[in-house]
Amino acid sequence: MSMRLDPRPRHGVAASLAAVVVLLAALATRPALREPPHEPVRLTATALARNTPASTAASVPGAAAGAPPVQEPAPPRADTGAASPRVLVESALESQDLLRRTEAYRLLRHCAFVLSPASVAPLVAPAAWMKPDSVRLAEQAWQALAGRCQSLRGLRDLDALQRRLDPVPLVVARASSPTPVEAEWLVSTFRQHGGTAVLWAGDALAAYVEQRTSQPDGDVFEPLEPEAVQIARCRFGEDCSPGSDAAHAACLAIGTCEGDVAQRVLATLGSRAARERVLRQADALTDALVRGDLRQYAIDR
């Protein structure tokens, strides 16, 4: 799969539907998602504990001299979670808080799934491989998200609001090849905000690394899988619980409707090797962000 620095469409209703969530939209287009996983995903308590930020951080040595302070993965923010979607979006438009703006930005992307005039409930044409339980859960997810997003119907031009809240600068988002400007922005963003910056800069980092693989020294860089970036987001503060907006959107976009977001994106991968690669990348990204060392991702060197 080829990713540009900003693969997200920025214009039109159809573009919003195609890009509900950058990760989820990318996953929805993968050939691997056209059929059910070859084997079930079993994330036991031991496996989950092994891949949590706490267990990762425990094995991280002290930061090198001159490196930014070690920052543990942040807990989910509760100050805006109780606000209605409309209040969240309107307050984010007047705020410079990147976390608040990113939360509103992602909410608009989720809500585009159910608010667009062209949107269709999932039961109209469920994927042929979806089990009856998944179809039922998809309908429930649709209803939950539609109810959650109802207050946004009164806002004008949701696409324009989404573009205004996009936390990635246009100079970075529109770049077609790796540039010093992109690297400088990524370095300053992660140095200033630590691991929580993955919530809004994770896609830009993944796209930058993937593009760097086309450079003469590109064979030393492994592209970041979008699933790994999503799992890192969950670890650094995004609400990825089974009842979250992200989980509902995952159910509707990729057809996996059980477990939290991490379990759902892993369930789309057709082999154990693919899941292990994603978890390994998520662990490495979490570790790098906790230590403030991004050299393995071709920046800050």
Secondary structure, DSSP 8 states (H G I E B T S, - for coil): ----S-----SSHHHHHHTSSHHHHHHHT-GGGGS--SS-----HHHHHHTSHHHHHHT-----TTS-----------TTTTS-HHHHHHHHHT---HHHHHHHHHHHHHHHHHHSTT---GGGS--TT--HHHHHHHHHHHHHHHHHHGGGGGSS-HHHHHHHH--S-HHHHT-SS--HHHHHHHHHHHHHHGGGGHHHHHHHHHHHHHHHTTSTTGGG-----HHHHHHHHHHTT---STTSHHHHHHHHHHS--SS-HHHHHHHT-SSHHHHHHHHHHHHHHHHHHHHT--GGGT---
